[in-house]
Amino acid sequence: MALRSALLNVMVMAARKAARGLARDFGEVEQLQVSRKGPADFVSAADHRVEKLLVTELRKARPDWSFRLEEGGDIEGRDPSHRWVIDPLDGTTNFLHGVPHFAISIGVEREGEPVCGVILDPVKDELFLAEKGGGAFLNDRRLRVSARSKLPDALIATGLPFNGKEGHDLSARELAVMMPEIAGIRRMGAASLDLAYVAAGRYDGFWERGLKPWDVCAGIVLVREAGGVVTGIQGTGDPVGGGSILAANDSLHGALKTLLAKA
């Protein structure tokens, strides 16, 4: 890939540093102190340690920028036009059950627009990164969304509501209209990696409701820089703060939107 920008270098170094402790914690997952922050929505000591480290490292490089954090909420900086959007451990439930599919996600918003993203899967040592206008990459290999154009060939990822979350009936209807039309559906439990996999062409599309900005900010940049389309599920709206997202290549995005509208 071309030389990374100073901003990307800062983000990668912070993610790599945080990942070392996260990998150790994963190796001792049964010994982690775990608390409940909602029905079936776990937060571990690892979340807090990683988030604290990321804030410290990123603040050294950009001391005036604001933060939007999964665990720590919003922290207003002297520069409100730039904001870090961080999920320290996307896929916490996977992590706590010993499932090796989770990631650190760091996004940057400039004037409310996602412009830079780093997603690091520490188990597989896969580093996804993208910056607006600079392309998307996986471990220095340029990424492009898939070229599949027919729904029967498409592998689509999604997320499903669990205990304590709304939308079970709607999700069931969406699955019912989607399953007969496509090659398969995957529900892996880490939205940042779902979006990264769309950017890498592993998935042909992804949709989910009930997401937060830290789930999707970095991944949106990746998909767009890999040539994909990202909107709300209805084809319009803000995919960062709107609560729903639909990402796919240009050929499939409209067809998926039409299918989901039937639900």
Contacts in CASP RR format, 6 or more apart in sequence:
PFRMAT RR
TARGET T0000
AUTHOR 0000-0000-0000
METHOD contacts of the structure
MODEL  1
MALRSALLNVMVMAARKAARGLARDFGEVEQLQVSRKGPADFVSAADHRV
EKLLVTELRKARPDWSFRLEEGGDIEGRDPSHRWVIDPLDGTTNFLHGVP
HFAISIGVEREGEPVCGVILDPVKDELFLAEKGGGAFLNDRRLRVSARSK
LPDALIATGLPFNGKEGHDLSARELAVMMPEIAGIRRMGAASLDLAYVAA
GRYDGFWERGLKPWDVCAGIVLVREAGGVVTGIQGTGDPVGGGSILAAND
SLHGALKTLLAKA
1 137 0 8 1.000
1 140 0 8 1.000
1 141 0 8 1.000
1 142 0 8 1.000
2 134 0 8 1.000
4 12 0 8 1.000
4 129 0 8 1.000
5 131 0 8 1.000
7 108 0 8 1.000
7 116 0 8 1.000
7 131 0 8 1.000
8 116 0 8 1.000
8 117 0 8 1.000
8 118 0 8 1.000
8 129 0 8 1.000
8 131 0 8 1.000
10 57 0 8 1.000
10 58 0 8 1.000
10 61 0 8 1.000
10 62 0 8 1.000
11 58 0 8 1.000
11 106 0 8 1.000
11 107 0 8 1.000
11 108 0 8 1.000
11 116 0 8 1.000
11 117 0 8 1.000
11 118 0 8 1.000
11 129 0 8 1.000
12 118 0 8 1.000
12 120 0 8 1.000
12 127 0 8 1.000
12 129 0 8 1.000
13 57 0 8 1.000
14 53 0 8 1.000
14 54 0 8 1.000
14 57 0 8 1.000
14 58 0 8 1.000
14 106 0 8 1.000
15 54 0 8 1.000
15 104 0 8 1.000
15 106 0 8 1.000
15 118 0 8 1.000
15 120 0 8 1.000
15 127 0 8 1.000
16 120 0 8 1.000
17 53 0 8 1.000
17 57 0 8 1.000
18 50 0 8 1.000
18 53 0 8 1.000
18 54 0 8 1.000
18 57 0 8 1.000
18 88 0 8 1.000
18 104 0 8 1.000
19 104 0 8 1.000
19 120 0 8 1.000
19 122 0 8 1.000
20 122 0 8 1.000
21 46 0 8 1.000
21 49 0 8 1.000
21 50 0 8 1.000
22 46 0 8 1.000
22 50 0 8 1.000
22 89 0 8 1.000
22 104 0 8 1.000
22 122 0 8 1.000
23 122 0 8 1.000
23 123 0 8 1.000
25 32 0 8 1.000
25 44 0 8 1.000
25 45 0 8 1.000
25 46 0 8 1.000
25 49 0 8 1.000
25 95 0 8 1.000
26 46 0 8 1.000
26 95 0 8 1.000
26 98 0 8 1.000
26 100 0 8 1.000
26 102 0 8 1.000
26 122 0 8 1.000
26 123 0 8 1.000
29 95 0 8 1.000
29 96 0 8 1.000
29 97 0 8 1.000
29 98 0 8 1.000
32 44 0 8 1.000
32 45 0 8 1.000
32 46 0 8 1.000
32 96 0 8 1.000
33 44 0 8 1.000
33 45 0 8 1.000
34 42 0 8 1.000
34 43 0 8 1.000
34 44 0 8 1.000
34 45 0 8 1.000
34 96 0 8 1.000
35 42 0 8 1.000
35 43 0 8 1.000
35 44 0 8 1.000
36 42 0 8 1.000
36 43 0 8 1.000
37 43 0 8 1.000
38 164 0 8 1.000
39 162 0 8 1.000
39 163 0 8 1.000
39 164 0 8 1.000
39 165 0 8 1.000
40 93 0 8 1.000
40 162 0 8 1.000
40 163 0 8 1.000
40 164 0 8 1.000
41 93 0 8 1.000
41 162 0 8 1.000
42 92 0 8 1.000
42 93 0 8 1.000
42 96 0 8 1.000
43 71 0 8 1.000
43 92 0 8 1.000
44 89 0 8 1.000
44 92 0 8 1.000
44 95 0 8 1.000
44 96 0 8 1.000
46 88 0 8 1.000
46 89 0 8 1.000
46 95 0 8 1.000
47 70 0 8 1.000
47 71 0 8 1.000
47 88 0 8 1.000
47 89 0 8 1.000
47 92 0 8 1.000
48 71 0 8 1.000
48 88 0 8 1.000
50 88 0 8 1.000
50 89 0 8 1.000
50 104 0 8 1.000
51 69 0 8 1.000
51 70 0 8 1.000
51 71 0 8 1.000
51 72 0 8 1.000
51 86 0 8 1.000
51 88 0 8 1.000
54 84 0 8 1.000
54 86 0 8 1.000
54 88 0 8 1.000
54 104 0 8 1.000
54 106 0 8 1.000
55 67 0 8 1.000
55 69 0 8 1.000
55 75 0 8 1.000
55 84 0 8 1.000
55 86 0 8 1.000
58 65 0 8 1.000
58 67 0 8 1.000
58 84 0 8 1.000
58 106 0 8 1.000
59 65 0 8 1.000
62 79 0 8 1.000
62 82 0 8 1.000
62 84 0 8 1.000
64 77 0 8 1.000
64 78 0 8 1.000
64 79 0 8 1.000
64 82 0 8 1.000
65 77 0 8 1.000
65 79 0 8 1.000
65 82 0 8 1.000
65 83 0 8 1.000
65 84 0 8 1.000
66 74 0 8 1.000
66 75 0 8 1.000
66 76 0 8 1.000
66 77 0 8 1.000
66 79 0 8 1.000
66 80 0 8 1.000
66 82 0 8 1.000
66 83 0 8 1.000
66 84 0 8 1.000
67 73 0 8 1.000
67 74 0 8 1.000
67 75 0 8 1.000
67 77 0 8 1.000
67 83 0 8 1.000
67 84 0 8 1.000
67 85 0 8 1.000
67 86 0 8 1.000
68 74 0 8 1.000
68 83 0 8 1.000
68 84 0 8 1.000
68 85 0 8 1.000
68 86 0 8 1.000
68 109 0 8 1.000
68 213 0 8 1.000
68 214 0 8 1.000
69 75 0 8 1.000
69 86 0 8 1.000
69 88 0 8 1.000
69 214 0 8 1.000
70 86 0 8 1.000
70 87 0 8 1.000
70 88 0 8 1.000
70 212 0 8 1.000
70 214 0 8 1.000
71 88 0 8 1.000
81 110 0 8 1.000
81 111 0 8 1.000
82 108 0 8 1.000
82 109 0 8 1.000
82 110 0 8 1.000
83 108 0 8 1.000
83 109 0 8 1.000
83 112 0 8 1.000
84 106 0 8 1.000
84 107 0 8 1.000
84 108 0 8 1.000
85 106 0 8 1.000
85 107 0 8 1.000
85 108 0 8 1.000
85 109 0 8 1.000
85 114 0 8 1.000
85 213 0 8 1.000
85 214 0 8 1.000
85 217 0 8 1.000
85 218 0 8 1.000
85 240 0 8 1.000
86 105 0 8 1.000
86 106 0 8 1.000
86 107 0 8 1.000
86 214 0 8 1.000
87 103 0 8 1.000
87 104 0 8 1.000
87 105 0 8 1.000
87 192 0 8 1.000
87 214 0 8 1.000
87 215 0 8 1.000
88 104 0 8 1.000
89 95 0 8 1.000
89 102 0 8 1.000
89 103 0 8 1.000
89 104 0 8 1.000
90 102 0 8 1.000
90 103 0 8 1.000
90 104 0 8 1.000
90 105 0 8 1.000
90 190 0 8 1.000
90 191 0 8 1.000
90 192 0 8 1.000
90 193 0 8 1.000
90 214 0 8 1.000
90 215 0 8 1.000
91 101 0 8 1.000
91 102 0 8 1.000
91 103 0 8 1.000
91 189 0 8 1.000
91 190 0 8 1.000
92 102 0 8 1.000
93 189 0 8 1.000
94 100 0 8 1.000
94 101 0 8 1.000
94 102 0 8 1.000
94 188 0 8 1.000
94 189 0 8 1.000
94 190 0 8 1.000
95 102 0 8 1.000
100 123 0 8 1.000
100 124 0 8 1.000
101 121 0 8 1.000
101 123 0 8 1.000
101 188 0 8 1.000
101 189 0 8 1.000
101 190 0 8 1.000
101 193 0 8 1.000
102 121 0 8 1.000
102 122 0 8 1.000
102 123 0 8 1.000
102 190 0 8 1.000
102 193 0 8 1.000
103 119 0 8 1.000
103 120 0 8 1.000
103 121 0 8 1.000
103 122 0 8 1.000
103 190 0 8 1.000
103 192 0 8 1.000
103 193 0 8 1.000
103 196 0 8 1.000
104 118 0 8 1.000
104 119 0 8 1.000
104 120 0 8 1.000
104 122 0 8 1.000
105 117 0 8 1.000
105 118 0 8 1.000
105 119 0 8 1.000
105 192 0 8 1.000
105 214 0 8 1.000
105 215 0 8 1.000
105 217 0 8 1.000
105 218 0 8 1.000
105 219 0 8 1.000
106 117 0 8 1.000
106 118 0 8 1.000
106 119 0 8 1.000
106 218 0 8 1.000
107 114 0 8 1.000
107 116 0 8 1.000
107 117 0 8 1.000
107 118 0 8 1.000
107 217 0 8 1.000
107 218 0 8 1.000
107 221 0 8 1.000
108 114 0 8 1.000
108 115 0 8 1.000
108 116 0 8 1.000
108 117 0 8 1.000
108 217 0 8 1.000
109 115 0 8 1.000
109 217 0 8 1.000
109 240 0 8 1.000
112 240 0 8 1.000
113 132 0 8 1.000
114 132 0 8 1.000
114 217 0 8 1.000
114 218 0 8 1.000
114 219 0 8 1.000
114 220 0 8 1.000
114 221 0 8 1.000
114 240 0 8 1.000
115 131 0 8 1.000
115 132 0 8 1.000
115 221 0 8 1.000
116 130 0 8 1.000
116 131 0 8 1.000
116 132 0 8 1.000
116 218 0 8 1.000
116 221 0 8 1.000
117 129 0 8 1.000
117 130 0 8 1.000
117 131 0 8 1.000
117 217 0 8 1.000
117 218 0 8 1.000
117 219 0 8 1.000
117 221 0 8 1.000
117 222 0 8 1.000
118 127 0 8 1.000
118 128 0 8 1.000
118 129 0 8 1.000
118 218 0 8 1.000
119 127 0 8 1.000
119 128 0 8 1.000
119 129 0 8 1.000
119 192 0 8 1.000
119 193 0 8 1.000
119 195 0 8 1.000
119 196 0 8 1.000
119 218 0 8 1.000
119 219 0 8 1.000
119 222 0 8 1.000
120 126 0 8 1.000
120 127 0 8 1.000
120 128 0 8 1.000
121 127 0 8 1.000
121 128 0 8 1.000
121 193 0 8 1.000
121 196 0 8 1.000
125 139 0 8 1.000
126 138 0 8 1.000
126 139 0 8 1.000
126 196 0 8 1.000
127 138 0 8 1.000
127 139 0 8 1.000
128 136 0 8 1.000
128 137 0 8 1.000
128 138 0 8 1.000
128 143 0 8 1.000
128 196 0 8 1.000
128 199 0 8 1.000
128 200 0 8 1.000
128 218 0 8 1.000
128 219 0 8 1.000
128 222 0 8 1.000
129 136 0 8 1.000
129 137 0 8 1.000
129 222 0 8 1.000
130 136 0 8 1.000
130 137 0 8 1.000
130 143 0 8 1.000
130 199 0 8 1.000
130 218 0 8 1.000
130 219 0 8 1.000
130 221 0 8 1.000
130 222 0 8 1.000
130 224 0 8 1.000
130 225 0 8 1.000
130 226 0 8 1.000
131 221 0 8 1.000
131 225 0 8 1.000
132 221 0 8 1.000
132 224 0 8 1.000
132 225 0 8 1.000
133 225 0 8 1.000
134 225 0 8 1.000
135 142 0 8 1.000
135 143 0 8 1.000
135 225 0 8 1.000
135 226 0 8 1.000
136 142 0 8 1.000
136 143 0 8 1.000
136 199 0 8 1.000
136 221 0 8 1.000
136 222 0 8 1.000
136 223 0 8 1.000
136 225 0 8 1.000
136 226 0 8 1.000
136 227 0 8 1.000
137 143 0 8 1.000
138 196 0 8 1.000
138 200 0 8 1.000
143 199 0 8 1.000
143 200 0 8 1.000
143 201 0 8 1.000
143 222 0 8 1.000
143 225 0 8 1.000
143 226 0 8 1.000
144 201 0 8 1.000
144 226 0 8 1.000
144 227 0 8 1.000
145 198 0 8 1.000
145 199 0 8 1.000
145 201 0 8 1.000
145 204 0 8 1.000
145 223 0 8 1.000
145 226 0 8 1.000
145 227 0 8 1.000
145 228 0 8 1.000
145 248 0 8 1.000
145 249 0 8 1.000
146 201 0 8 1.000
146 202 0 8 1.000
146 203 0 8 1.000
146 204 0 8 1.000
146 249 0 8 1.000
147 249 0 8 1.000
147 251 0 8 1.000
148 154 0 8 1.000
148 204 0 8 1.000
148 249 0 8 1.000
148 251 0 8 1.000
148 252 0 8 1.000
149 249 0 8 1.000
149 251 0 8 1.000
149 252 0 8 1.000
151 181 0 8 1.000
151 182 0 8 1.000
151 252 0 8 1.000
151 255 0 8 1.000
151 256 0 8 1.000
151 259 0 8 1.000
152 181 0 8 1.000
152 182 0 8 1.000
152 183 0 8 1.000
153 183 0 8 1.000
153 204 0 8 1.000
154 182 0 8 1.000
154 183 0 8 1.000
154 184 0 8 1.000
154 204 0 8 1.000
154 205 0 8 1.000
154 252 0 8 1.000
155 182 0 8 1.000
155 183 0 8 1.000
155 184 0 8 1.000
155 185 0 8 1.000
155 186 0 8 1.000
155 202 0 8 1.000
155 203 0 8 1.000
155 204 0 8 1.000
155 205 0 8 1.000
156 178 0 8 1.000
156 182 0 8 1.000
156 184 0 8 1.000
156 185 0 8 1.000
156 186 0 8 1.000
156 203 0 8 1.000
156 204 0 8 1.000
156 205 0 8 1.000
156 206 0 8 1.000
156 207 0 8 1.000
156 248 0 8 1.000
156 256 0 8 1.000
157 185 0 8 1.000
157 186 0 8 1.000
157 187 0 8 1.000
157 188 0 8 1.000
157 194 0 8 1.000
157 197 0 8 1.000
157 198 0 8 1.000
157 203 0 8 1.000
157 205 0 8 1.000
157 206 0 8 1.000
158 174 0 8 1.000
158 175 0 8 1.000
158 178 0 8 1.000
158 185 0 8 1.000
158 186 0 8 1.000
158 187 0 8 1.000
158 194 0 8 1.000
158 206 0 8 1.000
158 207 0 8 1.000
158 208 0 8 1.000
159 171 0 8 1.000
159 187 0 8 1.000
159 189 0 8 1.000
159 191 0 8 1.000
159 194 0 8 1.000
159 207 0 8 1.000
159 208 0 8 1.000
160 171 0 8 1.000
160 187 0 8 1.000
161 167 0 8 1.000
161 168 0 8 1.000
161 171 0 8 1.000
161 209 0 8 1.000
161 210 0 8 1.000
165 210 0 8 1.000
167 209 0 8 1.000
170 209 0 8 1.000
170 263 0 8 1.000
171 209 0 8 1.000
173 263 0 8 1.000
174 207 0 8 1.000
174 260 0 8 1.000
174 263 0 8 1.000
175 185 0 8 1.000
176 263 0 8 1.000
177 259 0 8 1.000
177 260 0 8 1.000
177 262 0 8 1.000
177 263 0 8 1.000
178 185 0 8 1.000
178 259 0 8 1.000
178 260 0 8 1.000
179 185 0 8 1.000
181 259 0 8 1.000
186 203 0 8 1.000
188 194 0 8 1.000
191 206 0 8 1.000
191 208 0 8 1.000
191 211 0 8 1.000
191 215 0 8 1.000
191 216 0 8 1.000
191 245 0 8 1.000
192 215 0 8 1.000
192 216 0 8 1.000
192 218 0 8 1.000
192 219 0 8 1.000
194 203 0 8 1.000
194 206 0 8 1.000
194 208 0 8 1.000
195 206 0 8 1.000
195 216 0 8 1.000
195 218 0 8 1.000
195 219 0 8 1.000
195 220 0 8 1.000
195 222 0 8 1.000
195 223 0 8 1.000
195 230 0 8 1.000
195 245 0 8 1.000
195 247 0 8 1.000
196 219 0 8 1.000
196 222 0 8 1.000
197 203 0 8 1.000
197 206 0 8 1.000
198 204 0 8 1.000
198 205 0 8 1.000
198 206 0 8 1.000
198 222 0 8 1.000
198 223 0 8 1.000
198 226 0 8 1.000
198 228 0 8 1.000
198 247 0 8 1.000
198 248 0 8 1.000
199 219 0 8 1.000
199 222 0 8 1.000
199 223 0 8 1.000
199 225 0 8 1.000
199 226 0 8 1.000
199 228 0 8 1.000
200 226 0 8 1.000
201 226 0 8 1.000
204 248 0 8 1.000
204 249 0 8 1.000
204 252 0 8 1.000
205 246 0 8 1.000
205 247 0 8 1.000
205 248 0 8 1.000
205 249 0 8 1.000
205 252 0 8 1.000
205 256 0 8 1.000
206 245 0 8 1.000
206 246 0 8 1.000
206 247 0 8 1.000
206 248 0 8 1.000
207 233 0 8 1.000
207 244 0 8 1.000
207 245 0 8 1.000
207 246 0 8 1.000
207 247 0 8 1.000
207 256 0 8 1.000
207 260 0 8 1.000
208 244 0 8 1.000
208 245 0 8 1.000
209 233 0 8 1.000
209 243 0 8 1.000
209 244 0 8 1.000
210 243 0 8 1.000
210 244 0 8 1.000
211 243 0 8 1.000
211 244 0 8 1.000
211 245 0 8 1.000
212 241 0 8 1.000
212 243 0 8 1.000
213 240 0 8 1.000
213 241 0 8 1.000
216 239 0 8 1.000
216 240 0 8 1.000
216 245 0 8 1.000
217 240 0 8 1.000
220 230 0 8 1.000
220 239 0 8 1.000
220 240 0 8 1.000
220 245 0 8 1.000
220 247 0 8 1.000
223 229 0 8 1.000
223 230 0 8 1.000
223 247 0 8 1.000
224 230 0 8 1.000
227 249 0 8 1.000
227 250 0 8 1.000
228 247 0 8 1.000
228 248 0 8 1.000
228 249 0 8 1.000
228 250 0 8 1.000
228 253 0 8 1.000
229 247 0 8 1.000
229 248 0 8 1.000
229 249 0 8 1.000
229 250 0 8 1.000
229 253 0 8 1.000
230 239 0 8 1.000
230 245 0 8 1.000
230 246 0 8 1.000
230 247 0 8 1.000
231 237 0 8 1.000
231 239 0 8 1.000
231 245 0 8 1.000
231 246 0 8 1.000
231 253 0 8 1.000
231 257 0 8 1.000
232 238 0 8 1.000
232 239 0 8 1.000
232 242 0 8 1.000
232 243 0 8 1.000
232 244 0 8 1.000
232 245 0 8 1.000
232 246 0 8 1.000
233 244 0 8 1.000
233 245 0 8 1.000
233 246 0 8 1.000
233 257 0 8 1.000
233 260 0 8 1.000
234 244 0 8 1.000
234 257 0 8 1.000
234 261 0 8 1.000
235 246 0 8 1.000
235 253 0 8 1.000
235 254 0 8 1.000
235 257 0 8 1.000
239 245 0 8 1.000
239 246 0 8 1.000
239 247 0 8 1.000
246 253 0 8 1.000
246 256 0 8 1.000
246 257 0 8 1.000
246 260 0 8 1.000
247 253 0 8 1.000
248 254 0 8 1.000
248 256 0 8 1.000
END
